[in-house]
């Protein structure tokens, strides 16, 4: 089967709703120019899969044989499109439909960061999204969180409730003792101004742990 026939078949399957059955190489074939698409299998093998390829740094991408600045830019654009698709599921003014929506949104924002970030999702009394804000940034293995700053920002956004989250760059979503301790301090500080802390989510690599589900809030 020649390149044109392959692309035509891939497009037909994409339009027909058969996208989940397509291989990563076939998906790249559908969006990359022909010369780049021919190298897709080599790139996938070099980086260890589609996700690793898309999340690689521009420097690492450009170092791969046959993968120049233009191809690197296209791959980073694909990564950003995917990220925005997931983050737009919780647009400002929308109500949270359920925990799954929140987890997908926060995982898309935080999962692939190489450093730790603590974020707040500010909600009104009907659990509609007021704002999302990365509040503290740390290193690869930790960040400092200040309850006073969280309370100030929550009041600035006129929030009635909060969901907080942070990522573990190690990929392990198991809460530490420090995570449990700061959750208690945040809950108490927010309660003083009648703001509810609904959950604290720890984002790992493909997994999200809810402290609320563990009875820690």
matplotlib code that plots the C-alpha trace (Angstrom):
import matplotlib.pyplot as plt

x = [0.0, 1.5, 1.7, -1.3, -3.5, -2.4, -3.2, -6.6, -7.4, -6.3, -8.4, -11.4, -11.0, -10.5, -13.7, -15.6, -14.9, -12.3, -9.5, -8.9, -7.9, -5.2, -1.6, 0.5, 2.4, -0.8, -2.0, 1.3, 1.1, -2.3, -1.0, 2.7, 4.0, 4.9, 8.7, 8.3, 5.6, 8.1, 10.4, 7.6, 8.3, 12.0, 11.1, 8.5, 11.1, 13.8, 11.7, 9.7, 6.2, 3.8, 3.5, 7.3, 7.8, 5.3, 6.6, 10.2, 12.0, 12.6, 16.4, 15.9, 13.5, 15.9, 18.7, 16.8, 17.9, 15.7, 13.7, 14.5, 13.0, 9.9, 9.0, 9.7, 7.4, 4.6, 5.0, 4.9, 1.8, 0.1, 1.0, -0.4, -3.6, -4.1, -3.5, -5.9, -8.6, -8.5, -8.2, -11.1, -13.4, -13.6, -14.1, -14.8, -18.5, -19.1, -20.3, -18.2, -20.1, -18.2, -14.8, -13.7, -13.9, -11.7, -9.2, -8.8, -8.5, -5.8, -3.9, -3.7, -2.3, 0.1, 1.1, 4.1, 5.7, 9.3, 8.9, 6.2, 3.4, 0.6, -2.6, -6.1, -9.4, -11.7, -15.5, -18.7, -21.4, -22.9, -19.5, -19.1, -15.5, -14.4, -10.7, -7.8, -4.4, -1.0, 0.0, 3.3, 6.1, 8.9, 11.6, 11.6, 10.8, 8.8, 7.3, 6.3, 2.6, 1.5, -2.2, -2.3, -1.7, -4.3, -6.9, -6.0, -6.4, -9.6, -11.1, -9.9, -11.8, -14.8, -14.7, -17.1, -15.1, -11.7, -10.1, -6.3, -3.9, -0.2, 1.9, 4.6, 7.2, 8.3, 5.1, 4.0, 0.7, 0.9, 0.4, 3.3, 2.9, 3.7, 0.8, -1.6, -0.4, -0.8, -4.3, -5.3, -3.8, -5.5, -8.9, -8.7, -7.5, -10.2, -12.9, -12.2, -13.5, -16.3, -14.6, -14.8, -11.9, -13.5, -10.5, -6.7, -5.6, -2.1, -1.3, 1.1, 1.9, -1.5, -2.9, -4.6, -5.1, -7.9, -7.2, -11.0, -11.7, -9.3, -11.1, -8.3, -10.5]
y = [0.0, 3.4, 6.5, 8.2, 5.1, 4.8, 8.4, 8.1, 5.0, 6.8, 9.8, 7.7, 5.9, 9.1, 10.7, 7.4, 7.4, 4.6, 6.8, 4.8, 1.8, 3.6, 3.2, 6.2, 6.1, 6.2, 9.2, 11.0, 10.1, 11.9, 15.2, 15.4, 16.2, 13.1, 13.4, 13.7, 11.0, 8.5, 9.0, 8.8, 5.1, 6.0, 8.9, 6.8, 4.1, 6.6, 8.4, 5.3, 6.1, 8.9, 10.6, 10.6, 12.0, 14.8, 15.8, 15.8, 19.1, 21.0, 20.5, 16.7, 16.7, 18.6, 16.2, 13.2, 12.3, 14.0, 15.9, 19.6, 22.8, 22.6, 19.1, 19.8, 22.8, 20.7, 18.1, 20.7, 22.1, 18.7, 18.5, 21.9, 21.1, 18.0, 20.0, 22.7, 20.2, 18.8, 22.0, 23.6, 21.0, 23.3, 26.8, 29.7, 29.9, 26.1, 23.9, 20.9, 17.9, 15.5, 14.5, 12.9, 16.3, 17.9, 15.1, 15.2, 19.0, 19.1, 16.1, 17.8, 20.9, 19.4, 15.8, 16.5, 19.3, 18.6, 20.7, 20.8, 23.3, 24.0, 25.2, 26.4, 25.9, 28.7, 27.9, 29.8, 28.4, 26.4, 24.9, 26.9, 27.7, 31.2, 30.9, 28.5, 29.7, 28.1, 29.7, 28.2, 26.7, 24.5, 22.2, 18.6, 17.3, 19.9, 23.3, 25.6, 26.4, 29.3, 29.1, 32.9, 33.4, 30.8, 32.5, 36.0, 34.7, 32.9, 36.1, 38.1, 35.7, 35.8, 32.0, 30.0, 26.7, 25.5, 22.5, 22.5, 20.3, 19.7, 17.4, 14.9, 15.0, 11.6, 10.3, 8.7, 10.1, 8.9, 11.9, 12.6, 13.5, 17.1, 16.9, 15.7, 18.4, 21.3, 20.1, 20.3, 23.8, 25.0, 23.6, 25.4, 28.7, 28.7, 27.8, 31.0, 33.0, 30.5, 29.0, 25.2, 23.1, 20.4, 18.4, 18.2, 16.2, 14.8, 14.4, 11.6, 10.0, 8.6, 8.5, 11.1, 10.7, 12.5, 13.3, 13.8, 10.3, 9.1, 11.0, 13.5, 16.6]
z = [0.0, -1.1, 1.1, -0.6, -0.1, 3.5, 4.3, 2.6, 4.6, 7.8, 7.1, 6.4, 9.7, 11.6, 10.1, 10.6, 14.3, 14.3, 15.7, 18.9, 16.8, 14.9, 15.9, 17.0, 13.8, 11.8, 13.7, 13.1, 9.4, 9.3, 10.5, 9.4, 5.9, 3.9, 4.4, 8.2, 8.4, 6.9, 9.9, 12.5, 13.4, 14.0, 16.3, 18.2, 18.8, 19.8, 22.4, 23.6, 22.4, 21.4, 24.8, 25.4, 21.9, 22.3, 25.8, 24.8, 25.0, 21.7, 22.1, 22.4, 19.5, 17.2, 18.1, 16.7, 13.1, 10.5, 13.1, 12.5, 14.0, 11.8, 12.8, 16.4, 16.3, 14.8, 17.5, 20.2, 18.6, 18.8, 22.5, 23.2, 21.3, 23.4, 26.6, 25.7, 24.7, 28.2, 30.1, 28.4, 29.9, 33.0, 31.5, 33.7, 34.5, 34.0, 36.8, 37.7, 36.5, 38.7, 40.1, 36.8, 35.0, 37.7, 37.6, 33.8, 33.8, 36.6, 35.2, 31.8, 33.4, 35.8, 34.9, 32.6, 34.5, 35.6, 38.7, 41.5, 41.2, 43.7, 42.1, 43.2, 41.4, 42.7, 42.8, 43.7, 45.9, 43.0, 42.2, 39.0, 38.1, 38.9, 38.1, 38.0, 39.2, 39.7, 43.1, 44.1, 42.1, 43.6, 42.6, 41.4, 44.9, 46.7, 47.0, 49.9, 50.4, 52.5, 53.7, 54.1, 50.4, 49.5, 51.7, 50.2, 46.6, 47.4, 48.8, 45.8, 43.5, 45.8, 46.1, 48.2, 47.8, 46.7, 45.1, 45.4, 43.6, 43.1, 41.0, 41.9, 39.2, 40.3, 38.9, 42.2, 43.3, 46.9, 49.3, 51.7, 55.4, 54.4, 51.9, 54.6, 57.1, 54.7, 53.7, 57.4, 57.7, 54.6, 55.6, 59.0, 57.5, 54.8, 57.3, 59.3, 56.3, 55.5, 52.4, 52.0, 50.9, 48.8, 47.9, 47.6, 44.6, 44.0, 40.3, 39.3, 36.0, 34.9, 38.4, 40.7, 44.4, 46.2, 49.9, 50.4, 49.2, 51.9, 54.6, 55.1, 54.5]

ax = plt.figure().add_subplot(projection="3d")
ax.plot(x, y, z, "-o")
ax.set_aspect("equal")
plt.show()
